[in-house]
Each structure stands twice: as C-alpha cells, then as structure tokens.
Amino acid sequence: MDLSQNVPVTAVSPPGPPGTYGSLVAVGDRGFSTDESSDSRFFFLVLSLSDLSVEAQAVSTSCSDVPSAVQPYAGIHDHFLIFISIGQITGNLPQGDLHTFLSNAGAGRVLAGLEQTISQLGTGYFVYYTYALGATLDDGDLPGFEGGGLGDTTTLNFSFMPVDGGYAPVSL
C-alpha cells in the first residue's frame, strides 16, 4: 500500500495549568489552534471525509455540553471529529451529553481508563489530565483513535488515506 498520498494528522492535548498552552491540531499542511486562555477547555474540530474541509470548529469550557456548532454532526457517518482537552483538571472529565457524544463517536478504553484511575485514586492525587480523540461521527462504527494521560502532554497521530469518494482514517 502506498502511504505517500495519505494526509498526516497530529493532535496535541496539553496538560495544565490553564493558560499555559493552547491546543494544536495539524491536518496535512493546515494548522488549527486555540489561543492561550485562563480557562480549562475542550477543542472540537469536525471535518468532512469527502474532502477534509472544516465543517465546524468550537471551543467550550463545559464538561457536560456539546457545542451547538458541533451537535448537528452527531451520528453523521461521513464526518470526522477531533476532540482535545486543554488544561483540564481531573474533576472535569467529560460527563452527561458530552460523554455520550464522545462515546457514540468512538471514545472507549482510554477515556474509561482515565475515569477508572481518577475514580479510584481521587482528584487530589493527579491534578490534570490530557485526552485526545479522533473518530468518525458514525454511532455504529469502530472505536476511534484515542490518547490520554495524567499530567503529561498527549500526542495523537493518525492519517487520512485517499479512497474513492473521499478519505478514510487509518492508524500509523
């Protein structure tokens, strides 16, 4: 398989404290970032798998709500989500509608592992977590690409492979 035509993707989830870092996502030669802020936040980027155009981009401080710009793409099979936590404290794990949205998109073992560790050891032991997800927004497909950690930067790498009619996400 010739991988030279693949479009590389890198997503970086920085640790806290808030205001220290913005997020960074690179899709091929296009970069997307948030500015440095004093708030813990989440970054959402929705891409069309037909041509990798940006359909929605949002930043949210809510750990339970899906931004209104992103919500319409839930369950849409030909769209891809890149989600990043930025400077998040362990008490701000995704919950409620946001947790359901991420789980339906493809969040799985890594997010569950963070939840288990923080639940068992408490939020006083680890202060910050990092999490990144890349997944199609189809509710019924395979798990997404995930990365996460406690206190360290998380880097998520994958690529988009050209296929008839668009692009398919593939692991490295």
C-alpha positions as CSV (number, residue, x, y, z in Angstrom):
1,M,0.0,0.0,0.0
2,D,1.4,3.4,-1.0
3,L,1.1,5.7,2.0
4,S,2.7,8.7,0.4
5,Q,-0.6,10.2,-0.5
6,N,-2.0,9.9,3.0
7,V,-2.8,13.2,4.8
8,P,-1.0,13.1,8.2
9,V,-2.8,14.3,11.3
10,T,-1.3,15.3,14.7
11,A,-3.4,16.4,17.7
12,V,-1.8,17.6,20.9
13,S,-3.6,17.8,24.2
14,P,-1.6,19.9,26.6
15,P,-1.6,19.5,30.4
16,G,-2.5,22.3,32.9
17,P,-2.4,24.6,34.5
18,P,-4.8,26.6,32.3
19,G,-3.3,29.5,30.5
20,T,-0.1,27.6,29.9
21,Y,-0.8,26.2,26.5
22,G,-3.3,26.4,23.6
23,S,-4.2,23.3,21.6
24,L,-2.7,22.4,18.3
25,V,-4.0,20.2,15.5
26,A,-2.3,19.7,12.1
27,V,-4.2,18.1,9.2
28,G,-1.7,17.9,6.4
29,D,-0.3,21.4,6.0
30,R,-3.2,23.1,7.8
31,G,-2.9,24.1,11.4
32,F,-5.7,24.7,13.9
33,S,-5.1,26.1,17.4
34,T,-6.7,27.8,20.3
35,D,-5.2,30.8,22.0
36,E,-3.8,30.5,25.5
37,S,-6.6,31.1,28.0
38,S,-7.0,31.1,31.7
39,D,-9.8,28.6,31.4
40,S,-9.7,24.8,31.1
41,R,-11.5,24.0,27.9
42,F,-12.2,21.5,25.1
43,F,-11.4,21.9,21.4
44,F,-13.7,20.4,18.7
45,L,-12.9,20.2,15.0
46,V,-15.3,18.5,12.6
47,L,-14.0,17.5,9.1
48,S,-15.9,16.3,6.1
49,L,-14.5,12.9,5.0
50,S,-15.3,13.8,1.4
51,D,-12.6,16.5,1.1
52,L,-11.3,17.1,4.6
53,S,-12.9,20.6,4.7
54,V,-13.7,22.1,8.1
55,E,-17.4,21.8,8.8
56,A,-17.3,23.0,12.4
57,Q,-14.8,24.3,15.0
58,A,-15.6,25.2,18.6
59,V,-14.1,25.7,22.0
60,S,-16.1,25.0,25.1
61,T,-15.5,25.2,28.8
62,S,-18.4,22.9,29.6
63,C,-17.5,19.3,30.6
64,S,-21.2,18.2,30.0
65,D,-22.5,20.0,26.9
66,V,-21.7,19.6,23.2
67,P,-21.3,23.0,21.5
68,S,-24.2,23.9,19.2
69,A,-21.9,24.2,16.2
70,V,-20.8,20.5,16.6
71,Q,-24.0,18.9,17.8
72,P,-25.7,18.7,14.3
73,Y,-22.9,16.3,13.1
74,A,-23.6,13.6,15.8
75,G,-24.3,10.3,14.0
76,I,-23.2,11.6,10.6
77,H,-21.0,8.8,9.1
78,D,-19.1,11.0,6.6
79,H,-17.8,13.4,9.2
80,F,-14.8,13.1,11.5
81,L,-14.3,14.6,15.0
82,I,-11.0,15.7,16.5
83,F,-11.5,16.4,20.2
84,I,-8.9,17.7,22.6
85,S,-8.9,18.5,26.3
86,I,-6.8,21.6,27.3
87,G,-5.6,22.3,30.8
88,Q,-8.3,20.1,32.3
89,I,-8.3,19.2,36.0
90,T,-9.3,15.7,36.8
91,G,-12.6,16.8,38.3
92,N,-13.6,17.9,34.8
93,L,-13.8,14.6,32.9
94,P,-16.5,14.6,30.2
95,Q,-19.9,13.8,31.6
96,G,-23.6,14.0,30.6
97,D,-24.3,14.8,27.0
98,L,-20.6,15.4,26.2
99,H,-19.7,11.9,27.5
100,T,-22.5,10.3,25.5
101,F,-21.5,12.2,22.3
102,L,-17.8,11.2,22.7
103,S,-18.7,7.5,23.5
104,N,-21.0,7.3,20.5
105,A,-18.3,8.8,18.2
106,G,-15.7,6.2,19.4
107,A,-14.3,7.1,22.8
108,G,-13.5,3.9,24.6
109,R,-10.7,2.3,26.5
110,V,-8.5,5.4,27.1
111,L,-11.3,7.6,28.4
112,A,-12.6,4.7,30.5
113,G,-9.1,4.1,31.9
114,L,-8.8,7.8,32.9
115,E,-12.2,7.6,34.6
116,Q,-11.3,4.5,36.5
117,T,-7.9,5.8,37.6
118,I,-9.3,9.1,38.8
119,S,-12.3,7.4,40.5
120,Q,-10.0,5.0,42.4
121,L,-7.2,7.4,43.3
122,G,-9.1,10.6,43.6
123,T,-8.7,14.1,42.1
124,G,-6.1,15.1,44.8
125,Y,-3.5,12.6,43.6
126,F,-3.5,13.6,39.9
127,V,-4.4,17.3,39.3
128,Y,-4.5,17.4,35.5
129,Y,-5.4,15.0,32.7
130,T,-5.0,15.1,28.9
131,Y,-7.2,13.4,26.3
132,A,-7.4,13.4,22.6
133,L,-9.9,11.6,20.3
134,G,-10.1,11.3,16.5
135,A,-13.2,9.4,15.4
136,T,-15.9,9.3,12.7
137,L,-19.2,10.6,14.0
138,D,-21.0,7.4,12.9
139,D,-22.5,5.9,16.0
140,G,-22.1,2.3,14.8
141,D,-18.6,2.0,13.6
142,L,-15.2,1.0,15.0
143,P,-13.7,2.8,18.0
144,G,-11.8,6.0,17.4
145,F,-8.1,6.8,17.8
146,E,-7.5,7.9,21.5
147,G,-4.7,9.1,23.6
148,G,-4.7,10.2,27.2
149,G,-2.6,10.6,30.3
150,L,-2.3,12.1,33.7
151,G,-0.2,15.2,33.9
152,D,1.7,14.9,30.6
153,T,1.1,16.1,27.1
154,T,-0.8,13.6,24.9
155,T,0.0,13.4,21.2
156,L,-2.4,11.6,18.9
157,N,-1.1,10.7,15.4
158,F,-3.0,9.0,12.5
159,S,-3.7,9.8,8.9
160,F,-6.4,10.1,6.2
161,M,-6.0,7.7,3.3
162,P,-7.5,8.7,-0.1
163,V,-10.3,6.4,-1.1
164,D,-13.0,6.5,-3.8
165,G,-15.2,9.5,-2.9
166,G,-13.1,10.9,-0.1
167,Y,-10.8,9.9,2.7
168,A,-10.7,7.1,5.4
169,P,-8.9,7.5,8.7
170,V,-6.1,5.0,9.2
171,S,-3.7,4.4,12.1
172,L,0.1,4.8,11.6
